[in-house]
Amino acid sequence: MSKQIRDLKAKKSGLAKEAQAIIDAATAAGTEMTEEQTKQFDVLMVQVKGVQGMIERLEQLAAETVQAPAAQVAQTIVSGGEPAITADPKRGYQSLGQFALDVRQATTGFGISDRLQAATMGSVTANEGSGAQGGFLVPPEFAEEIFTLSLEEDALLPMTTVGTTSGNSMVYKQSEDTPWSTDGVQVYWEHEMAAAKVSAPNFGNHTMHLHKLLGMVVVSDELLADAQAMDTHLRSALPSAVRWKINAAIMWGSGGQEPFGCMRSGAVITVPKEAGQAAGTVVIENIDKMVATLPPGSLRNARWMMHNTVWPKLRKLNTLNDLAFVSGTPANPYGTLSGLPIMVTQLAEELSSEGDISLVDLRYYRTLTKPGMSTEIATSMHLFFDQGATAYRVTVRLDGGPKVSKPIKAAKGNFKMSPFVMLGAR
């Protein structure tokens, strides 16, 4: 038994004796415990539970990390001739929960286990301390899984035009010319043998710089006592945090320390309410005008973004001759409106506010990432110390911005179109 475990068991025994003394005092007096005694007893039992949890974690960790010293582990050769740790994308761990437990121990002053040291050799971000100074890279396979899960369940990133860079920035050539514009690439009808008229692309530069996205998840000490429970929690909470932040940036990002959102673009067109339209309503004219505002080709890719309070109003748009709203299917859980899928999201405003319904084609939005979307994890036990919890922080690097800066003028007349349309306030 390690000295750490012996000391903790001695501490637990002392706390238990103090709690027993309170009960003995009340029994000797022939009364129930006073309010003050009850509070003291409850505090002591919480401390006993906390110490017992730490004992169990140390015992579990000791059982799972019995192996050769780190320097030897890193050089261990498995059958087939590959390094056991460095070649393993899980770095010797069976689950993300096991890795997180090792990180927890390292950041609470109990030292870095042989397995963690071997698995993260060369990737410790600072030192063995906790808080902002200590952190470890999550094993590659778990990092990839976290990001893969963050792209499920209505993630917007896969709908964008995604580019990658091995550096920190990228400059894209960007043109907003249309086939019917008088600038940029042109073609002409000419007589036979006539000299060709010359035209040239009309490009601007779109410079993108990767921003650091931090997704935070807090794990209670109770979860930390169970590697499997914590593994399940992290695999749910971490991707959810990443997905929400990316979605919010793609839609409404300020463009400062985060991507520039499509709904902040100068290309956004707001369709005003109908004359005399009452608050709290959605009418078919709103929907038809929004669809008509999309540029050619966007009907195959656009989708509705709306608030929960809007969705119940959609059934009222249907008539005997026109089923504008169609109920959900497994592929489109919230159904379709004018043939386009609906996403109910907290990124939209409440019913009757500007932006409670948006119609977007995210092919007109460009994102920039690192190849493979590398994910990192760091920990802090101090941030939520008073709550008996540890914070796990996931880092992803990303930038994004719309491909168009202004509405698209139609070939005839003064009508304007946009891949980013919202309904005005009512």
Secondary structure by P-SEA (a helix, b strand, c coil): ccaaaaaaaaaaaaaaaaaaaaaaaaaaacccccaaaaaaaaaaaaaaaaaaaaaaaaaaaaaacccccaaaaaaccccccccccccccccccccaaaaaaaaaaaaacccccaaaaaaacccccccccccccccccccaaaaaaaaaaaacccccccccbbbbbcccccccccccccccccccbbbbbbccccbbbbbbbbbbbbbbbbbbbbbbbbbcaaaaacaaaaaaaaacaaaaaaaaaaaaaacccccccccccccccccbbbbbcccccccccccaaaaaaaaaacccccccbbbbbbccccccccccccccccccbbbbcccccccccccbbbbbccccccccccccbbbbccccbbbbbccccbbbbbbbccccccccbbbbbbbbbbcccccccbbbbccccccccccbbbbccc
